[in-house]
């Protein structure tokens, strides 16, 4: 890594271990609801600015305070870390600002960045949706463009609350006592919520939040019925169906999950990413393909060398933290994947002759293959193969929803609602047609551990493919929590690179349910006494190594 990059990184590296904060946080917002309502131009700017907000540059603090302040790309990494599916593959774990979502210390208490930043990020999206929806709901009769804007706002809000629901909902587990908060989610804030209500807004019951989310999606479905996009950087009808599929799946309504996953596939009319697209040195997972249902894009004029997704996740990027972290996949996931599945070629095999790895021109001159840690990921490529210039190589698009996820939702949901054999056939069809022509469910390697999951063998196999397919993208976290599959990080041959990562969790990993930030509790009396239990340091490192 070039010296100038090290100078930018090293002064802030020590803060990665800070873990605890007690100061008051700025709210962070876009245009006010009044400004949006009074100006059609401001309204349009708020809607068209959603992709930029999703890739915003230090959106909460406005400066380099914590590197997890990175809008939606940070959530993509955090969800992957929470599952234990990603490890830094070197000795510089202190440069991995996200490892606290994954390790034994897991500072996700009410006074931590790890609890506050995701919460504030998601509620900022809620605010954007409310600021758009408020004036449009008050306007009376709407033209087609205004209807589309309102539908987009409802979809954004529903998608955001689906995440808040999945992240904050407590699940009974052997590590923490959640009896006081079972069935409670998060406060619902809409464009009609008065400021005075915010100070006494309780956590919604799960059934009430699900009802609210589905009502938003029903309205969006009607408003976006005739909305067509050339570039899918805003949600359309297929995304509405996709979010519905996610909501029904997390709620274990498998019949409806299957229905809406299929509707998303049929409405989108796309196709899964091909092997050539997946492994392309210049465009791999930085440029939308026919399978990307919804994505956001970085603006090369408004991004930082450290605060961008590619700098974190690309094994080639020289300007960001990855050149120090070498993010890689948890070994048991990699080893379980067949050698005939091309997705395995996204990671460095212990036998470097296993596959003729392709890299950006000139990259190996500085980083010979033998020096790259095993299991390092090359799924997310630098734009145009430019691994040296962050403004070019990091100006990537990021996938928010892909059609591949819908195929996997459909497979599990059909198997659970119509019969396992039908689900297995759908899973085999997807994998053999698009990923591994030799795949067979019957011959697939079994899960190497049993942590008391509520998942059937079939469900766990679908989840395994979702973890591989969507590695680094995040949505599989919600399935891991729903199916209570635990986290498998410390075992014979594990590539967990630091002692604090050498943990295992049965059923529900306590970190999967963070606290509500103290700043929110202090300002909302209805939350006092109803916070999630602190998951910090519940599981101790260096547990018994599983064979």
C-alpha positions, 0 to 999 in steps of 0.5 A: 500500500502506498505511503500516502494511504498509510498516512491517511489511515494510521492516525485514526486506526487507534479509534477502531478500538474505542467502542464506547461513546456517550456524547450527543449525536447530530441528527443528520437530514436531507431537506426539511419536509416544509422545503420539500412540500413547498417546492416541486424541485426540492421534492424531485431532488429528494427522490432522485437523491435517494441513491446518493443518500444510500452511498453517502460520505460520512452522512451522520457526522459529516467528517471522519469520526468513525469509518462505519459511518458509511450509509448502506454499504456499512450495513452490508458489511455489518450484516456479513460480520454479524453472521461471522461470514467474513474475517480480516485475513491478516494481523491488522485487525485493528484496521477493521472498524467492523470487527466489533460486530463479529468478535467476543467483545462485540461492543454493541451496548447502548453507548456504542457506535455499533448500536448507534450508527446503524440505528441512526442510518436507518432512521435517516432513511425513514426521515427521507421517506417521510419528508417525501410522503408528507407533502404528497399525501397532503396534496390531494390529487396527484399526477403520475410523477407524484404518484411514482414519487410517493410509491418510491417513498413508501417502498423506501420506508418499508424496506428500512423498517424491514431491516429495523425489525429484523435487527432489533427484534429479540429472540429467545436464546441461551445467552441473554434474558429477553423476556421483558422485550419479547415481541417488541420491535422499534418505534414507528415514525411516520410523516404524521408523527408529531414532534411531541409524540416522539418523546413517548413513542414505544417499541411497536409490537411485532404484528403492528410493525409488520402490518404497517410495513405491508400497508406501505407496500400495498400502497406502493404496489398500486402507485408504481403499477405503471412505473418503468425504469431504464436504470434501477437506481430507484425501487420499482414494482419488482422491488416492492414485490421483492421487499414483500417476499423478504417481509413474509419470509422473515415472518415465516409466512412461506406461502406468501413469500413464495408468491411474491418472490415469483412475482418479483422474478416475473415482473423484473424479467431479468436474469442471474449474473453470469460467470463472465460477469461475476469474475470480470476484472473490470466490472465484477460486482461494481457495475449493474447486470441484468440481475440487479433489481435495485442498486445505488452508485457512488459519485466520484466527485463526492466520496472519500478514499476510506469511506467507500465500499470498494475500498473496504471489500475489494481485494485489489483496492490499494487506497482503502482498508482492505489492503490492510485487512484482506477481507476473506470468507469464513473457511467452513463456508468456502470449503463446503462449496464445490470446486465446480461452482464458479462462485468459489473463484471469488476467493483465494484457495490455499492451492493457488494453482486451483484456478487461474486467478485474474487481476487488474493489470499491474496489480500482481507486480506489487502483490504477488499471489503468494503474498495474498492471504488465503480466502481473501475475497476478489468478488468486488472489483475496482471499477475499470480495474483501477486499483490505485485511484479511489475516485475511479476504482471506487466509483462503483455501483452497489447491489441492494436487491438482486434477482438471485435472492428471489430465486432462493427465497422462492426455493425455501418458501415453496419447500416449506409451504408446498413440500420439500421435494418441490423446494429442492427441485427449485434449488437444484434448478437455480444452482445447476442452471446458473452456478454449478452444473454438477450440483446435486442436493443429495450429494451436497456437503452437509453443514459441519456443525449443529448448534440447535438451529430451528432450520430443517436440513433443506432450509440450511442448505438454501441459506448456505447458498444464499450466504455464498451468493450474497456474501458481502451484501447482507440480506442473508443475515436476516435468514440466519437470525430467523432460522437461528443457525448460530455462528461457527467461527472457531474450529479445527482449521479456522481462519479466524485471525485474532483471538477475539474472533475465536467464538461460536454461538448456538442458535442466536448469537447475542450480537444479532440483537443490538441495544437501542442507543442511549441517546434515543432512550434518553429522549423517548420515555417509552423506551426506558426499561424496554431496551434489549440486553447488552450483548457485549462480551457475553461469549468468551473467546477461545472456546473448545475447538470443534473438530 
